[in-house]
Amino acid sequence: MIHVLSVASECAPLVKTGGLADVAGALPAALAPHEVTMRTLLPGYPAVMQALKTPEIIWENPDLFGGPARVLAGQGGGLDLLVLDAPHLFDRKGSLYLGPDGKDWPDNPERYGALCWVAAQIARDGAAGWQPDLLHLHDWQAGLTPVYLRQHGLPHVPTLLTIHNIAFQGLAEAEDLVRLRLPATGFTREGFEYWGKISALKAGLIYADKISTVSPTYAGELLTPEFGMGLDGVLRVRQADLVGILNGVDTEAWTPPYKTARGKTRHKEALREEFGLPESDGPLCVVVSRLTQQKGLDLLLEALPRLLAGGGQLALLGSGDKALEQAFTKAAKSEANVAVKIGYDEALSRRLIAGGDAILVPSRFEPCGLTQLYGLRFGTLPLVAYTGGLADTVIPASPAGLRAGAATGIQFHPVSTEALGRALDQLCALYREGATWRRMQKNAMAHPVGWEHSAADYADLYRAVLTR
Ligand code: ADP
């Protein structure tokens, strides 16, 4: 049995802003059949504190980065939790990472530095008799842990750092070194210094034993300046220790609410009604997404006339950039076949993915992506950019893919309005053709999107880290 401490800043179903939470929440159960027990160390945000059942104090300190703190062991959200209860750091309303002004909390380095510090404490002293063999660290928020392990005299405790989003790098000012209890000797180009600042993510990339990211293609892309976001050089140095393991989805929670094509059609009709879209014999395309530059939805706005000319419709659920929210809202006002809801609504996202014929994911970069996996599972064919996890999970309706009868979706490259437009043309043509579309739906629904493969890969990786 391998005992793993997962160190995460968010974890479904308790607190979530993105895919990291889904992975941290899914791994413990997915790994159980592989002789791995996992406990999850989380910050004591209000939602986590409320969910925590039968808490037991296992560690206390009167001054953890500016205030009293303790670690509570207990259960919550179906998970075995260790919660860092430090009200001065985590007892805040609203978003996990942002203050009321929409900017990062100024003390984010201390907040997550404290989480890492405590992770190292648990590695040293255990948690009420439980001792982790290995630490699985998620993103920059857990990046300083290997530095603190060395501070605690534990350079031998193995660590795996998973990159979910390299765009967030956990930068802090150089003068925060002492406050963050970091060794000045590490503040070099070979250490965690990054252009005169401290980078928590770089610390993790330098000092973790192994690094993973959430798809094989993205692992390769991260080595290039285009995708590495300034850390590609560091990653090239660590290339031998970098692997990509795809995210899975919870296939129970994401079981299609229909068994037949007729059943799916009823969901489509209901969705058209809910979104006020007219009857149509063209494909109903859906989008469920954050509205940001990453997701390439500005390209979809530009290519929209191609979809409409092909007889297609669009129903979009998303929130984010105000300019994009406004542009889509405007398109919905002027086009009868476009409907938009601005907001974040999980139940509605399911109705969209159930009722749509296709789901559009034109991302500029996509470490793994989840919505195309939901689309596969529901027979809602993904139309995706050829990048990152989208490249690894969709078998394109290319001449070869169609000939082999293996296609599960449509891919386009490069990520441009023109290429997206051509893909939308292809989507409309395939939809009208009927038989090929149905074959692709069948393939898509049979494509494995659960955690089985990836959990086995993580368990193998843990074993590899432990036997180094
Ligand atoms: P990212 O983490 O970059 O946002 P992913 O595709 O990995 O992208 O994960 C996004 C998750 O958030 C998916 O589970 C998706 O269904 C969900 N999601 C995104 N936007 C919305 C929304 N407006 N309403 C409901 N769920 C959403």
Residues whose N, C-alpha, C, O or C-beta is under 5 A from the ligand:
A	BS01	ADP	G18 G19 V288 S289 R290 L317 G318 S319 G343 Y344 D345 E346 S349 G369 L370 T371
